[in-house]
Amino acid sequence: EQADTKQFVLQHKLAASFKPLPTADIFVKKHKAGFMSDTHFGSLDQLFSCTKTFFEVCDEEEVEKIFHSGDWTAGEFDHPANRHKVFIASTEGQMKFLVDFWPKSQKKIIVEGIGGDHDAQHGSRRGLDVLRSLFAPHRADVKYLGSLSGQTTLGELNVELLHPTGGAGYGLSYKSQGISESESRTSLIQDKVLHILALGHWHIFNTHVHNDMVVISVPCLQAQTLDYMKPKGLDPWIGGLICEFITDNEGYVTEFSTQCIDMARLAKTPDFPEMSLQEFFEKYVLMK
């Protein structure tokens, strides 16, 4: 209360009654999804066993969907992050390997995903999207959303998957804050609310909320690369995420939780499917 023109006094008063919190309107619907990224199949640093394990976790958690934020494959052999460790040199061979060995959910959960910069190396110079043409048509359990970015839904929630460029920065949320600010402005222009933004590429784990948008930096399923990441002092977060979102009557996220399935201690390379060298050579090198 104002005592005079310059003085204010804080008055303590006991409230007589409170209105009950309208929980029936605030915590209405629940959705659960798995998030993964940067599996880099075809690289000596791939973590085939960990990827399979994450699918088993998603089955146990009974998620509605699994989202992949890009870089399914290793990409070109002659890339600074790939030199000396891409074990399938041809694009067609990598795609066939991905078709044959990408894990399948026992509960038939669909994977919705985008391509990353390594995936784009296969045919981007000629306008060819190899995930769209050589992978997704052969896997009914995969829904391909596009190269580098794509939009989809989780129930009534709008979800965008994005594979950005550059590094994450020293502050794990620094780059994602700038991207989420840009996406927020774009959503206003398009008059479409974006509820969840899942970012790949950086091989880190981080979450924050910006303008009612849940922003997730998704960890990877690739081991630390000794010729690229280690010299730069980059230590990847290895694993996947199980995220639960609770929404109100208007479809906004009022509560969310993220369970990081940390697989760093399980990551052992080389990690290949069980098959003979002759069979591997004939199927993915000679393409018989």
N, C-alpha and C positions, 0 to 999 in steps of 0.2 A: 504494500500500500504506500502511496506517495504522501509523505508527511508535509513537505513543502516543495518549492521549486527545485531544490537540489538534494533533498533527503528522501530515501526510500526505506521502508521498514518491512522485513520479512515476517509475515504473520502465519503461524502454524494453526491450521484448523483441521479437525477430524471430519473426514467425509462420512456422511450418514449412510450412504448406500452406493453400491456399484452395479452397473449393468453387466450381466454375465457375458463372457467372451463368446461371440457367435461361431463356435467351432464347427457347427454344421455347415456354415457357409464358407469357412476359411480353409478347412482341411477336407476336401471333397473327394478327389480322385487321386489314385496312386499309379505311377508308371515306373517300370524298372527296365534298364537297358545296359548292355555291355558296350564298352568303348575300347578300341584298339587302334594301333597305327604302326607304320614303318616296320613291316615284317621282312622285307628285302629277301624274298625267296630267290635262290640262285646265287647267293653270296656265301662265302665260307663262314661268314659271321651270322648266318641265319640261325634261328632257334626253333627248329621244327617241333621238338618235344614240348617246349614251353607254349607254343601256339596251340598245339593240341590240348594241353592242360587247361589253357584259358577257355577253350570251347567247353570242356567238361565242367568248369566252374559256372559258366553261363547256363548250362543245362541244369545244374544243381540249384542255381539261384532262380531259375524259371524266368529269365528275362524275356521281354517282348520282342526285342530286336538286338542285333549286334551292329555297331557302327564302326567302319574302318576309315580313317582319315588320310589314307594315301601311302604310296610306296609299298605296294604289294610285292614288287620284284626288285632285283638288284639294278637292272638297267644295263647301260652300255659297259663294255669291258674297259674302254679307255676313258675312264672318268677318275678324277683325283681321289674320290672316296672308294673306288672299285678296283684300282690297279692291283694285279696279282692275286685277286681273290674271287673273281666271278668264275664259277666252275661250269657254267653253260654260256657259251659265247653268243649263240644265235638268239634272235628275238623269238622265233618260232619254238625253239627248244625251251626257253624260259617259260613261255606261255603254256606249253604242253605240260611241263613240270608243275606249274601252278594249278592247272586244271586237274591233274592226277592226284596231287598231294595236299591241296588246300583242305583243311579239316572240315568235317561235316558235323553239324549238331545232331545228336541222337533224338532231340525233340523237334527237329525240323525248324529251328529258328533261322530266319532269313538274315543274311548279312547285307547291309546297305553300305556302299562305300564309294569313294572317289579315287581318282588316280593322283599320284604324286609326281614330283619332278623326275625321279628315277624311272617311273613307268613311262613318262612322256619322252624320255630319251630314245625309246625304241622306234618311234615313228613321227615325232612332232615336226621334224623338218619337212616332212612330206604330207603333213596333215592327217596322219594315220593314228587313231586311238586304238592301240592293240588290246587294251582291257575290254573295250566295247566290242571289238570285232573277233578277237581270238580267245577270250576268256569267259566273259559273262554268258554268251550264248550256249556254252557247254556246261554251265553250272546253274541249274534251276534254283538253287538255294542262295544265289547271289543276285542282288539288284544293283546295277551300276548307275551312279548318279551323274557322272561326268568327270572331266579332267580338272584337277586342282580345286574345284569347289562344286558343291551340289546341295540342294535343299530337299528336305523330306519332312516327315512328321513322326511324332511319338504320341499316339492318341490325338488329343487336341493341341499338343505342343508343336510349335514350328522349330525345326532343327536345321542348322546349317553346318556342313562339314567343310573345312577349309585346310588346304595345304599351303601355308605361307612360305616365304623365302627368308634367307639370312639366318642369323642366330637368335637365340632367345634373349641374350643380354645377361648381365650379371644378376640383376633383379629378375626373378623368374616370371613375374607378372608384367614386366615393363612393356614388352612388345605386344602381348595380348591385350593390354589396356588400350594401346593405341588402335589396334585392329578392332576391338569391340566398340570403341568410340565411333570409328568409321562405319561399322556395320549398323550401329544404332541410328546414325543419321540416314543411312540408306534405307533402313526400315521405315523411318518416318516419311521419307519421300515416297516410298512405295505403298505407304499406308498398310503395312503388314508387320505385325509384332513378331520379333524374333525372340524365342524363349531360351534356346540352347545353342551355343556356338562351340564346336569341338575342333581344336586345332592340332594338326599333326606336325611332322617335319623336324621339330626341335628335340625330340627324344627326352622330354622332361615331363614332370607331373606338377600341375598347379591348377587351382580353381579360384575364381573370384566372381563377384556379382557386380554388374554394371547396368544401370538403367533397366532393372527388372530382367536382365539377361544373365543366365548362368554361363560363364565362360570357362571352358575346360581345355587345358593343355594336356594332350593324351600321351602317356609314355609309349615306349617302343617295345618291339619284340625282336631286337637285334643286339648282339653282344657289342661291347666296345671295340671299335675298329683300331687296330694297332698302328696302321699307317696314316690314319687321318684324325680320329678323335683323340687318341692318347697323346700325341705330340701337342695338341692344342689344349690339353688339360680338360677335356670334355668327358664327363662321366655320365653315361645314360641312365635314366630311370627305366628299368626293364620290367615289363608286366602289362597288365590291363586294368580296366576300371569297371566296377559294378556300381551304377548310379541309380538312385531312387528319387523320384520327383513327386511331390504332392502339390496339387493345384486347388485353387478356390473355384467358386461358381463361374467366375469370369475367365477362367483358363490361365491365370497367372500362377507362377510357381511361388508357393508360400513356404515351402520347406523342401530342402534337398539334402541328401547325404551321399558321400562318395567313399567307396571301399576300394582301396588300391591293392590289387593282387600283386604283391611284390615278388618277382621271380629272379631277382639278381643272384641269389645263392643257388638257384637251379640251373643257371645259364652255363652250359658247357659246350665248347666247340672243339672239333667239328660235330655237327648235329644233323644227320641225314636219315631219311627213311631207310628201312632195311631192304636192300636189294643188292644183287651181285654187280660188280663193276662192268661185266659184259652186258648185262641187261640194261644198266644205266646208259652205257655208251651207245647201244643200238637204238634205244628209245629217244634219247634227248640230244644226241650228237649226230648220229646217222639218220634219225627221224624215221626209223622203220615202223 
